[in-house]
Amino acid sequence: MSVQMHATLLLDQIIIIFLLSILVTIVCNKLKLPATVGFLITGVLCGPSMLGIVTDLNDINHIAEIGVAMLLFTIGMELSGEALSRLKRPVFLGGSMQLVLTVLVVAVLAVMGGVPYQKGIFWGCLAALSSSAIVLRIMQEKAVTHSPAGRLSLAILVFQDIMVAPMLLCVPLLAGTLELSLTNSLLGIGRLTLVTGGVLLFARFGLDRLMEAVMRTRTREILLLTTLGLCMGMAMLSNILGLSLSLGAFLAGLLLARSQYSMSVISGILPYRDVFMSLFFISVGMMLNVDFFLQHSFFIIFITALFIVLKTLLTLPSVLIQRYPLRTGIVASLALAQAGEFAFVLAASGMKSGLLDMNSYQSFLGVSVLSMMLAPGMIAIAPKVAGFVAKHKGKPYESGSEDTEETPVCVLKDHLIIVGFGISGKHLAHTAKESGIPYTILEMNPETVARYKNKEPIAHGDASQHVVLEHLGVEKARVLAIIISDPAAVRAITVEARHMNPNVFIIARTRFLTEVAPLQQLGANEVIAEEFETSIEVFSRVLAQYLVPIQEIDAFAARIRQENYRMLRRMNATVDTLDAMASRLPDMGVQAMRLADTSPLCGLTLVKSALRKKHGVTVVAIHREGEIHASPDPDTTFAPGDIIYLFGKTDKLFAVKPLFSGGANKLSSSGR
């Protein structure tokens, strides 16, 4: 077959593969399955054991290797020193423990089954790896990447990706094909020194100048060619020196991570990486022998179930050792209970080195493909499984945290409970401290607790647990602010807190507007949707640039808030309770305003201010010199420093703010 005919046939096969993958991924999307599963199924359909669209896998595998190299390249770019510094404890403590424990246990089980220890260690390396592509994509879709379980999963995946290159280098050693002669050792050291030295010299003297010259052209095509050239050039160099393509691409990514133009570089290559990675997963599906899978289906299903359970149990200690609760550990462990994309690269290397025979390789493919297909469902049910186990756990402090166990039962009363000490939690705590509001904080990140232990009333624990909320004094609290990024945890905390204290005012944060009504059904009084509030902040700042009066902007924002939240409350109202009746008046509220010295109301009586007649608000109380005067007389005179409690529509309350703060020098300027 001529080169031209071969190229034409390869192009025809790739086109058919892409067209079939479109149909399969659309079906998977309807079934709520990620695109990765669709690519695996596409590969199975296109492979020699099914439709036979592709009979020679060598060409497709070569293209798929480029996808793996690009994936390692982007991972290297994302592993900047700053990123590793933020996750250094979860990465190196949690990641190393997960990998070492998995390799050790699997190797011991293999040796007990009569397998040589070299192959046992290799099987352990295969089992230890998880799929970054599947886990991170699903977590991004579910908006839980920044939750404790999401951060821990990312950290362990990062360590696994770092260790892929050393694992590949150890394959010849385990297979006994590595000749440890003096000459070979010196050549190996020389190659490694040459690559490392060349990379460091180029990074020190050439990279910045090259990237600056490329960026000055202001041409995206030149930037893309430079990125691909660096990635593939470094991969080819490492391959010439006897190392893997992926290792060279990873080094190129680390090289470019320190560049100030790294974001422009990575944004340009991501679409190409995704295309080649889709071919990688398709090629993995092609390798699966369907006849072998059907003949050994019961064995493969049993091994897959055993693999998921074993990997979950072996990952769990790496989370618990960092003093995270059992619930977080179960969610993170189930999220990582599948085979990884780099395990296929490692398995292919093991096949060439004789560590795997064809039957073992096909069994590995069957277990890997099946576990990847089950991964979305495992991640979806993980919060429910974790909640069930934690609920029936005898001790509420599963993580073994000394911080929470030593914390006495809260003696505060009428206080604020802050769950989550991120940016929003810190701002809320600072405001509460300045306002003299008693508060206590609960945080699940042990490093954050240790950092603020002597600065804030902070404790470590899982707020979804009954005893933890009891220690925080939720029965005597006035407000519970749930400011965390885990939707399942927010729902669990809301249910438990409402059950323990029907009168506590629960404010919950969520990402999307669609989650507001379900949280209100569970008992939350107010739900702040980041998606909705961000949109209001955007248009408020846009209108401010057009010099629209701030009163009009505030009134417009208040009207949009009350219309949207009223609609959600209406959808949520199912019974005619007192709360349901109150929810029909979402545009009404009570607002406290401090009277400034420059306010035109100073010295006026309540009747002369005409607040109800002209501004549509009613004064229900005045706080003065430590005393609250409810239902003040019409002849009550306003004085500077008074805290005035107003009742009225939300937009009216916003519009009257300048009158109290002194922003209006005359009453007529505020509508009198």
Wavefront OBJ file of the C-alpha trace (Angstrom):
o trace
v 0.000 0.000 0.000
v 1.404 3.392 -1.013
v 1.983 6.137 1.498
v -0.758 8.243 -0.097
v -3.307 5.415 0.078
v -2.326 4.696 3.676
v -2.762 8.353 4.634
v -6.134 8.501 2.855
v -7.340 5.343 4.650
v -6.196 6.723 8.008
v -8.002 10.010 7.341
v -11.182 8.140 6.368
v -11.021 6.094 9.566
v -10.557 9.195 11.735
v -13.497 10.948 10.046
v -15.770 7.935 10.624
v -14.583 7.718 14.232
v -15.362 11.380 14.861
v -18.825 11.139 13.272
v -19.689 8.044 15.298
v -18.334 9.652 18.490
v -20.685 12.606 17.965
v -23.731 10.315 17.934
v -22.523 8.246 20.900
v -21.649 11.275 23.059
v -25.041 12.859 22.327
v -26.707 9.683 23.613
v -24.416 9.665 26.654
v -25.266 13.292 27.328
v -28.962 12.386 27.364
v -28.139 9.654 29.882
v -26.143 12.151 32.022
v -22.866 10.351 31.257
v -19.650 12.316 30.619
v -18.114 12.552 27.167
v -15.211 10.343 28.251
v -17.561 7.370 28.604
v -18.910 8.129 25.142
v -15.398 8.052 23.696
v -14.702 4.696 25.344
v -17.935 3.236 23.932
v -17.079 4.692 20.511
v -13.729 2.928 20.625
v -15.360 -0.383 21.530
v -17.766 -0.025 18.591
v -15.017 0.945 16.120
v -12.548 -1.697 17.266
v -11.635 -4.927 15.494
v -13.916 -7.013 17.740
v -17.074 -5.065 16.834
v -17.674 -3.045 13.644
v -14.076 -3.376 12.490
v -13.867 0.208 11.223
v -10.255 0.251 12.411
v -8.246 -2.966 12.045
v -4.707 -1.642 12.512
v -4.452 0.162 15.838
v -0.846 1.297 15.432
v -1.612 4.549 13.632
v -4.427 5.477 16.000
v -2.210 4.637 18.972
v 0.517 6.924 17.679
v -1.986 9.773 17.450
v -3.325 8.899 20.894
v 0.204 9.144 22.331
v 0.216 12.780 21.242
v -2.934 13.298 23.308
v -1.252 11.816 26.380
v 1.803 13.997 25.812
v -0.401 17.089 25.532
v -2.261 16.141 28.696
v 1.013 15.835 30.601
v 2.150 19.111 29.046
v -0.900 20.981 30.351
v -0.590 19.259 33.747
v 3.017 20.440 33.922
v 1.895 23.971 33.092
v -0.735 23.892 35.821
v 1.796 22.678 38.409
v 3.403 26.027 39.063
v 5.324 26.519 42.293
v 2.480 28.601 43.710
v -0.134 25.937 42.945
v 1.964 23.198 44.506
v 2.641 25.386 47.532
v -1.083 25.826 48.217
v -1.720 22.087 48.045
v 1.641 20.848 49.304
v 0.283 19.001 52.353
v -2.625 17.227 50.566
v -0.425 16.555 47.512
v 2.631 15.100 49.180
v 1.115 13.673 52.377
v -2.243 12.468 51.051
v -0.993 11.600 47.568
v 2.080 9.678 48.709
v 0.124 7.736 51.332
v -2.596 6.787 48.824
v -0.067 5.598 46.262
v 2.265 3.743 48.641
v -0.609 2.077 50.509
v -2.315 0.952 47.290
v 0.890 -0.408 45.732
v 1.864 -2.200 48.952
v -1.519 -3.858 49.588
v -2.042 -4.914 45.961
v 1.510 -6.284 45.780
v 1.005 -8.311 48.984
v -2.301 -9.713 47.709
v -0.671 -10.608 44.393
v 2.238 -12.378 46.096
v -0.228 -14.299 48.291
v -1.910 -15.403 45.066
v 1.351 -16.795 43.690
v 2.338 -13.838 41.503
v 6.005 -12.687 41.527
v 6.548 -9.585 43.608
v 7.754 -7.609 40.579
v 4.439 -8.122 38.827
v 2.616 -7.453 42.104
v 4.285 -4.059 42.412
v 3.441 -3.314 38.786
v -0.224 -4.264 39.353
v -0.202 -1.988 42.400
v 1.039 0.920 40.277
v -1.766 0.297 37.788
v -4.383 0.186 40.553
v -3.100 3.336 42.276
v -3.742 5.658 39.320
v -7.097 7.426 38.832
v -8.565 9.385 35.940
v -7.865 13.118 36.127
v -9.868 13.710 32.945
v -13.052 12.091 34.283
v -12.916 13.242 37.923
v -12.003 16.873 37.318
v -14.486 17.296 34.478
v -17.390 15.882 36.508
v -16.459 17.961 39.551
v -16.340 21.093 37.418
v -19.800 20.306 36.043
v -21.141 19.794 39.577
v -19.362 22.946 40.844
v -17.685 21.058 43.718
v -14.062 21.542 42.671
v -13.463 23.949 45.570
v -15.198 21.796 48.183
v -12.960 19.926 50.671
v -13.482 16.644 48.818
v -12.805 18.377 45.505
v -9.539 19.916 46.713
v -8.352 16.627 48.207
v -9.212 14.702 45.034
v -7.306 17.252 42.957
v -4.280 17.021 45.261
v -4.114 13.222 45.078
v -4.574 13.297 41.295
v -1.733 15.817 41.014
v 0.613 13.521 42.939
v -0.419 10.541 40.811
v 0.334 12.521 37.643
v 3.739 13.527 39.021
v 4.567 9.891 39.742
v 3.643 8.589 36.270
v 7.076 9.421 34.857
v 8.996 7.633 37.666
v 6.667 4.632 37.278
v 7.436 4.445 33.555
v 11.149 4.603 34.306
v 10.787 1.743 36.824
v 9.079 -0.646 34.377
v 12.346 -1.955 32.853
v 13.738 -2.425 36.370
v 10.708 -4.488 37.451
v 10.786 -6.491 34.216
v 14.500 -7.258 34.648
v 15.316 -5.805 31.233
v 17.354 -2.925 32.655
v 21.049 -3.710 32.389
v 22.757 -2.154 35.360
v 26.245 -2.251 33.900
v 28.638 0.589 34.543
v 28.464 1.706 30.927
v 24.669 1.757 30.815
v 24.489 3.493 34.181
v 26.880 6.192 33.034
v 24.982 6.604 29.777
v 21.682 6.871 31.657
v 23.070 9.440 34.058
v 24.599 11.316 31.148
v 21.305 11.411 29.237
v 19.407 12.608 32.286
v 22.054 15.251 33.015
v 21.999 16.378 29.403
v 18.219 16.749 29.326
v 18.031 18.451 32.724
v 20.949 20.771 31.981
v 19.609 21.725 28.583
v 16.147 22.425 29.985
v 17.543 24.568 32.806
v 19.838 26.536 30.501
v 17.040 27.193 28.032
v 14.673 28.167 30.838
v 17.280 30.529 32.275
v 18.545 32.273 29.157
v 16.283 31.532 26.202
v 12.651 31.008 27.178
v 11.695 34.534 28.232
v 13.366 36.087 25.179
v 11.687 33.620 22.843
v 8.224 34.121 24.354
v 8.626 37.898 24.401
v 9.574 37.897 20.716
v 6.586 35.676 19.918
v 4.141 37.832 21.892
v 5.385 40.986 20.159
v 4.173 39.594 16.846
v 0.605 39.696 18.274
v -0.176 36.669 16.102
v -2.065 33.773 17.636
v -0.828 31.366 14.977
v 2.819 32.033 15.884
v 2.036 31.556 19.570
v 0.291 28.246 18.863
v 3.131 26.985 16.665
v 5.651 27.951 19.338
v 3.650 26.119 22.007
v 3.280 22.970 19.919
v 6.938 23.191 18.902
v 8.121 23.382 22.511
v 5.779 20.591 23.618
v 6.502 18.154 20.786
v 10.137 19.189 20.470
v 10.850 18.407 24.101
v 8.883 15.150 23.785
v 10.902 14.119 20.712
v 14.175 15.040 22.446
v 13.362 12.877 25.455
v 12.349 10.013 23.129
v 15.674 10.240 21.257
v 17.486 10.031 24.587
v 15.603 6.859 25.480
v 12.995 8.464 27.718
v 9.231 8.668 27.172
v 7.387 11.211 25.050
v 5.158 12.043 28.000
v 8.109 12.864 30.265
v 9.486 15.340 27.738
v 6.097 17.000 27.326
v 5.745 17.199 31.119
v 9.134 18.927 31.375
v 8.076 21.364 28.652
v 4.950 22.184 30.636
v 6.958 22.824 33.794
v 9.240 24.987 31.695
v 6.458 27.199 30.413
v 4.625 27.317 33.775
v 7.089 29.938 35.034
v 6.542 32.169 32.011
v 4.389 35.259 32.418
v 2.607 34.263 29.203
v 1.593 30.811 30.488
v -2.147 31.589 30.480
v -2.047 32.607 26.812
v -0.089 29.463 25.998
v -2.397 27.037 27.778
v -5.582 28.620 26.394
v -4.289 28.114 22.864
v -3.409 24.448 23.214
v -6.424 23.236 25.212
v -8.727 22.651 22.189
v -6.064 20.535 20.468
v -5.374 18.628 23.674
v -9.067 17.775 23.997
v -9.212 16.474 20.420
v -6.183 14.255 20.854
v -7.344 13.105 24.289
v -10.666 12.045 22.790
v -8.690 9.916 20.330
v -6.764 8.457 23.261
v -9.921 7.273 25.010
v -11.298 5.988 21.716
v -8.077 4.024 21.152
v -8.399 2.520 24.651
v -11.910 1.337 23.805
v -10.604 -0.197 20.557
v -8.123 -2.316 22.494
v -10.925 -4.064 24.384
v -11.655 -7.500 22.972
v -15.434 -7.801 23.266
v -15.351 -11.583 22.820
v -12.873 -11.919 25.688
v -14.979 -9.585 27.824
v -18.156 -11.608 27.204
v -16.424 -14.918 27.901
v -15.014 -13.634 31.201
v -17.772 -11.141 32.030
v -18.560 -12.477 35.509
v -14.891 -12.542 36.460
v -14.308 -8.991 35.148
v -17.421 -7.629 36.893
v -16.346 -9.278 40.164
v -12.791 -7.901 39.888
v -14.182 -4.451 39.044
v -16.396 -4.438 42.143
v -13.477 -5.662 44.269
v -11.214 -3.018 42.702
v -13.667 -0.185 43.494
v -14.149 -1.301 47.103
v -10.452 -1.929 47.695
v -9.338 1.351 46.141
v -11.941 3.303 48.120
v -10.764 1.757 51.386
v -7.090 2.320 50.531
v -7.654 5.977 49.581
v -9.658 6.745 52.726
v -6.673 6.808 55.163
v -4.879 9.409 53.021
v -7.785 11.809 53.714
v -8.377 10.905 57.353
v -4.685 11.335 58.228
v -5.090 15.003 57.315
v -7.825 15.242 59.978
v -10.725 15.635 57.580
v -14.098 14.092 58.578
v -15.143 10.633 57.458
v -17.811 12.113 55.198
v -15.211 14.075 53.200
v -12.957 11.042 53.049
v -15.689 8.810 51.618
v -16.679 11.365 48.968
v -13.067 11.865 47.845
v -12.283 8.124 47.930
v -15.312 7.135 45.840
v -14.478 9.896 43.364
v -11.043 8.315 42.799
v -12.228 4.687 42.625
v -11.594 4.123 38.925
v -8.656 3.390 36.643
v -6.608 6.270 35.269
v -5.788 7.245 31.719
v -2.061 6.944 32.446
v -2.598 3.379 33.647
v -3.154 2.471 29.978
v 0.207 4.004 29.063
v 1.824 2.129 31.945
v 0.073 -1.114 30.941
v 1.281 -0.781 27.344
v 4.819 -0.355 28.635
v 4.327 -3.416 30.841
v 3.153 -5.430 27.835
v 6.317 -4.571 25.905
v 8.471 -5.467 28.921
v 6.731 -8.788 29.596
v 5.097 -7.822 32.908
v 1.659 -8.474 31.390
v 0.506 -11.225 29.046
v -2.380 -10.783 26.629
v -5.026 -12.295 28.925
v -3.934 -10.141 31.850
v -3.868 -7.108 29.594
v -7.408 -7.761 28.337
v -8.624 -8.306 31.907
v -7.016 -5.016 32.888
v -8.713 -3.252 29.949
v -12.097 -4.715 30.878
v -11.821 -3.640 34.523
v -10.496 -0.194 33.556
v -13.135 0.574 30.952
v -15.934 -0.680 33.208
v -14.697 1.306 36.225
v -14.439 4.456 34.090
v -17.998 3.999 32.877
v -19.171 3.584 36.473
v -17.202 6.621 37.689
v -19.928 9.251 37.059
v -22.450 7.214 39.027
v -19.959 6.638 41.851
v -19.279 10.370 42.116
v -23.026 11.122 42.054
v -23.922 8.726 44.883
v -20.805 9.508 46.957
v -22.460 12.262 49.093
v -25.428 9.999 49.897
v -23.194 7.078 50.815
v -21.007 9.363 52.936
v -24.027 10.856 54.681
v -25.470 7.421 55.424
v -22.197 6.090 56.854
v -21.517 9.245 58.875
v -25.062 9.234 60.244
v -24.755 5.672 61.513
v -21.238 6.171 62.798
v -20.965 5.867 66.554
v -18.602 8.816 67.015
v -19.342 12.124 65.351
v -15.701 13.188 65.151
v -14.627 10.701 62.578
v -11.537 12.576 61.575
v -9.912 12.247 64.944
v -9.557 16.002 65.183
v -8.265 17.098 68.523
v -9.475 20.599 67.850
v -13.129 19.634 67.876
v -12.907 17.118 70.689
v -11.276 19.648 72.996
v -13.807 22.332 72.187
v -16.283 22.713 75.073
v -19.992 23.032 74.556
v -20.743 26.575 73.420
v -21.821 28.923 76.217
v -22.861 31.711 73.839
v -26.455 32.776 73.434
v -28.177 34.634 70.607
v -24.944 34.272 68.639
v -23.900 33.816 65.018
v -22.536 30.502 63.725
v -20.300 30.750 60.647
v -19.796 27.478 58.765
v -16.858 27.852 56.382
v -13.936 30.225 56.819
v -13.104 31.175 53.267
v -13.137 34.754 51.984
v -16.845 35.237 52.700
v -16.523 33.679 56.153
v -13.567 35.899 57.041
v -15.423 39.033 55.959
v -18.487 38.009 57.955
v -16.405 37.278 61.065
v -14.604 40.618 60.775
v -17.906 42.471 60.440
v -19.442 40.584 63.383
v -16.426 41.388 65.556
v -16.599 45.107 64.762
v -20.362 45.143 65.353
v -20.054 43.411 68.727
v -21.989 40.329 67.601
v -20.929 37.118 69.406
v -19.948 34.447 66.894
v -18.238 31.098 66.503
v -16.686 29.485 63.421
v -16.578 25.915 62.101
v -14.121 24.948 59.371
v -13.269 21.549 57.841
v -9.780 22.418 56.603
v -7.430 21.529 59.494
v -4.690 23.820 58.173
v -7.037 26.816 58.311
v -8.117 25.872 61.836
v -4.495 25.617 62.992
v -3.664 28.980 61.383
v -6.492 30.889 63.103
v -6.801 28.836 66.298
v -5.406 31.591 68.558
v -6.955 34.451 66.596
v -10.572 33.432 66.128
v -13.190 31.296 67.977
v -12.725 28.560 65.394
v -13.185 24.786 65.637
v -12.752 21.870 63.255
v -15.555 19.478 62.372
v -18.438 18.513 60.100
v -21.467 20.753 60.638
v -23.834 18.130 59.236
v -23.321 16.099 62.433
v -25.802 16.553 65.288
v -23.216 16.635 68.063
v -21.035 19.177 66.233
v -23.966 21.595 65.915
v -24.780 20.944 69.540
v -21.251 21.971 70.526
v -21.667 25.137 68.474
v -24.833 25.952 70.421
v -27.211 25.930 67.485
v -30.201 25.571 69.872
v -29.404 29.005 71.318
v -28.084 30.682 68.154
v -29.910 33.445 66.331
v -28.272 33.081 62.894
v -26.528 30.203 61.093
v -24.520 31.277 58.030
v -23.526 28.345 55.785
v -20.758 29.619 53.500
v -19.199 26.518 51.951
v -18.874 25.200 48.397
v -20.260 21.694 48.905
v -23.945 21.592 47.824
v -24.611 18.224 49.485
v -23.102 19.419 52.763
v -25.138 22.650 52.645
v -28.350 20.640 52.330
v -27.382 18.244 55.141
v -26.442 21.100 57.495
v -29.678 22.955 56.738
v -31.827 19.911 57.529
v -29.994 19.096 60.766
v -29.932 22.707 62.021
v -33.614 23.270 61.280
v -34.475 20.051 63.121
v -32.451 21.117 66.177
v -33.668 24.731 66.281
v -36.876 25.632 64.408
v -36.300 29.328 65.184
v -32.710 29.793 64.018
v -32.349 32.041 60.971
v -30.452 30.062 58.325
v -28.600 31.863 55.550
v -27.035 29.590 52.945
v -24.788 30.303 49.992
v -25.128 28.416 46.749
v -23.693 28.668 43.276
v -26.784 28.563 41.084
v -30.247 30.099 41.208
v -31.890 26.709 40.597
v -30.687 25.528 44.024
v -32.500 28.300 45.935
v -35.960 26.696 46.068
v -34.742 23.216 47.172
v -32.738 24.754 50.026
v -35.739 26.812 51.117
v -37.821 23.654 51.132
v -35.265 22.101 53.478
v -35.561 25.003 55.898
v -33.228 27.812 54.822
v -34.665 31.291 55.446
v -32.443 33.073 52.949
v -30.416 31.585 50.105
v -27.819 33.730 48.379
v -27.230 32.556 44.818
v -23.776 33.637 43.615
v -24.905 33.419 39.998
v -27.782 35.843 40.627
v -25.950 38.264 42.941
v -23.023 38.472 40.541
v -25.357 39.495 37.729
v -26.788 42.267 39.924
v -23.321 43.504 40.840
v -22.339 43.572 37.157
v -25.288 45.659 35.973
v -25.005 47.932 39.042
v -21.434 48.817 38.133
v -22.336 49.255 34.479
v -25.134 51.689 35.366
v -22.797 53.548 37.715
v -20.441 54.181 34.807
v -23.334 55.870 33.005
v -23.859 58.104 36.082
v -27.262 56.638 36.923
v -28.155 57.853 40.468
v -27.258 55.321 43.141
v -30.788 55.455 44.556
v -32.215 54.335 41.221
v -29.619 51.568 40.919
v -30.421 50.307 44.424
v -34.159 50.449 43.753
v -33.720 48.586 40.464
v -31.580 45.906 42.149
v -34.123 45.556 44.960
v -36.968 45.148 42.482
v -35.105 42.429 40.560
v -34.274 40.631 43.807
v -37.830 40.658 45.071
v -39.272 39.551 41.707
v -36.876 36.614 41.343
v -36.942 35.450 44.953
v -40.734 35.930 45.086
v -41.047 33.617 42.086
v -38.859 31.020 43.792
v -40.817 31.283 47.033
v -44.072 30.906 45.123
v -42.729 27.722 43.535
v -41.685 26.542 46.971
v -44.971 27.306 48.779
v -47.062 24.143 49.118
v -49.038 24.687 52.335
v -50.779 27.642 53.942
v -48.614 27.913 57.034
v -47.672 31.209 58.631
v -44.271 30.993 56.971
v -45.924 30.449 53.620
v -48.098 33.518 54.102
v -45.049 35.589 55.016
v -43.205 34.328 51.961
v -45.856 35.951 49.785
v -44.566 39.332 50.932
v -40.906 39.045 49.916
v -40.778 42.735 48.947
v -41.423 43.789 52.577
v -38.762 43.919 55.247
v -37.257 45.614 58.289
v -34.077 47.663 57.914
v -31.913 49.283 60.619
v -30.299 52.617 59.700
v -27.989 54.782 61.788
v -28.749 58.525 61.648
v -25.671 60.467 60.546
v -24.766 63.910 61.906
v -25.269 65.411 58.443
v -28.718 63.913 57.942
v -31.491 66.488 57.347
v -33.675 64.422 59.722
v -31.650 65.460 62.776
v -33.766 67.652 65.049
v -37.024 66.815 63.271
v -39.901 65.044 64.934
v -41.258 61.814 63.567
v -44.447 63.479 62.305
v -42.570 66.318 60.571
v -40.213 63.923 58.799
v -43.199 62.513 56.851
v -41.308 59.276 56.295
v -44.475 57.228 55.862
v -46.300 59.770 53.727
v -43.472 60.866 51.437
v -41.128 57.873 51.423
v -43.365 54.852 52.081
v -41.512 53.592 55.191
v -42.664 53.287 58.789
v -40.526 53.825 61.899
v -41.199 50.846 64.190
v -38.481 51.445 66.806
v -35.567 53.713 67.743
v -32.410 52.495 69.485
v -30.888 55.300 71.582
v -28.311 55.183 74.400
v -28.625 51.426 74.837
v -32.424 51.406 74.984
v -34.933 50.454 72.330
v -38.077 52.599 72.094
v -40.723 50.585 70.263
v -43.606 52.326 68.440
v -42.215 55.840 69.110
v -44.628 58.774 69.563
v -45.192 61.159 66.641
v -43.455 63.910 68.666
v -40.255 61.885 69.126
v -37.278 63.911 67.896
v -34.529 62.313 65.826
v -30.984 62.715 67.197
v -27.580 61.979 65.610
v -26.427 58.429 66.299
v -29.939 57.005 66.614
v -30.484 53.595 65.066
v -33.840 53.769 63.289
v -35.723 50.541 62.535
v -37.808 50.975 59.383
v -40.498 48.753 57.895
v -41.516 48.953 54.249
v -40.986 47.656 50.738
v -37.440 46.682 49.866
v -37.049 49.236 47.089
v -38.349 52.021 49.374
v -35.876 51.029 52.063
v -33.036 51.225 49.574
v -34.219 54.565 48.212
v -34.397 56.211 51.658
v -30.810 55.293 52.628
v -29.215 58.604 51.523
v -31.661 60.514 53.717
v -30.290 58.838 56.847
v -26.635 58.741 55.824
v -26.516 62.450 54.964
v -26.236 61.855 51.238
v -29.181 64.222 50.727
v -28.793 67.753 52.117
v -32.454 68.497 51.778
v -35.515 66.411 52.311
v -36.758 67.368 48.883
v -33.731 65.675 47.337
v -34.967 62.359 48.642
v -38.465 62.802 47.410
v -40.156 64.926 50.036
l 1 2 3 4 5 6 7 8 9 10 11 12 13 14 15 16 17 18 19 20 21 22 23 24 25 26 27 28 29 30 31 32 33 34 35 36 37 38 39 40 41 42 43 44 45 46 47 48 49 50 51 52 53 54 55 56 57 58 59 60 61 62 63 64 65 66 67 68 69 70 71 72 73 74 75 76 77 78 79 80 81 82 83 84 85 86 87 88 89 90 91 92 93 94 95 96 97 98 99 100 101 102 103 104 105 106 107 108 109 110 111 112 113 114 115 116 117 118 119 120 121 122 123 124 125 126 127 128 129 130 131 132 133 134 135 136 137 138 139 140 141 142 143 144 145 146 147 148 149 150 151 152 153 154 155 156 157 158 159 160 161 162 163 164 165 166 167 168 169 170 171 172 173 174 175 176 177 178 179 180 181 182 183 184 185 186 187 188 189 190 191 192 193 194 195 196 197 198 199 200 201 202 203 204 205 206 207 208 209 210 211 212 213 214 215 216 217 218 219 220 221 222 223 224 225 226 227 228 229 230 231 232 233 234 235 236 237 238 239 240 241 242 243 244 245 246 247 248 249 250 251 252 253 254 255 256 257 258 259 260 261 262 263 264 265 266 267 268 269 270 271 272 273 274 275 276 277 278 279 280 281 282 283 284 285 286 287 288 289 290 291 292 293 294 295 296 297 298 299 300 301 302 303 304 305 306 307 308 309 310 311 312 313 314 315 316 317 318 319 320 321 322 323 324 325 326 327 328 329 330 331 332 333 334 335 336 337 338 339 340 341 342 343 344 345 346 347 348 349 350 351 352 353 354 355 356 357 358 359 360 361 362 363 364 365 366 367 368 369 370 371 372 373 374 375 376 377 378 379 380 381 382 383 384 385 386 387 388 389 390 391 392 393 394 395 396 397 398 399 400 401 402 403 404 405 406 407 408 409 410 411 412 413 414 415 416 417 418 419 420 421 422 423 424 425 426 427 428 429 430 431 432 433 434 435 436 437 438 439 440 441 442 443 444 445 446 447 448 449 450 451 452 453 454 455 456 457 458 459 460 461 462 463 464 465 466 467 468 469 470 471 472 473 474 475 476 477 478 479 480 481 482 483 484 485 486 487 488 489 490 491 492 493 494 495 496 497 498 499 500 501 502 503 504 505 506 507 508 509 510 511 512 513 514 515 516 517 518 519 520 521 522 523 524 525 526 527 528 529 530 531 532 533 534 535 536 537 538 539 540 541 542 543 544 545 546 547 548 549 550 551 552 553 554 555 556 557 558 559 560 561 562 563 564 565 566 567 568 569 570 571 572 573 574 575 576 577 578 579 580 581 582 583 584 585 586 587 588 589 590 591 592 593 594 595 596 597 598 599 600 601 602 603 604 605 606 607 608 609 610 611 612 613 614 615 616 617 618 619 620 621 622 623 624 625 626 627 628 629 630 631 632 633 634 635 636 637 638 639 640 641 642 643 644 645 646 647 648 649 650 651 652 653 654 655 656 657 658 659 660 661 662 663 664 665 666 667 668 669 670 671 672
